[in-house]
């Protein structure tokens, strides 16, 4: 692994020491690859993923927009799925990425769609 991956991993572990999702207030975790972005709502007590959204979903792939715009669509999608499950409060986990660009776009779109964190 290169130094960038290792340093992100250390940041990720440091964040996860402080943040944990419960049944009433699950964790909204974001993973960013070079081309795609994924979001999951996770209950850490039971170790289950409650909802997930990604830029690979049919309705998001169909729209020809840039990666930041796709991230906004993913944020809105995960918020919609969470509200269907009756979840309004979540803990945001940026997974070692800077709160900037695509990660920020997911968070702000999820907030606008009704999630609180």
ABEGO torsion letter per residue (X at the ends): XBAAAAAAAAAAAAAAAABBBBAABBBBBBBBBAABBBBBBBBAAAGBBABBBBAABAAAAABBBBAAAAAAAAAAAAAAAAAAAGBABBBBBAGGBBBBEAAAAAAAAAAAAGBBX
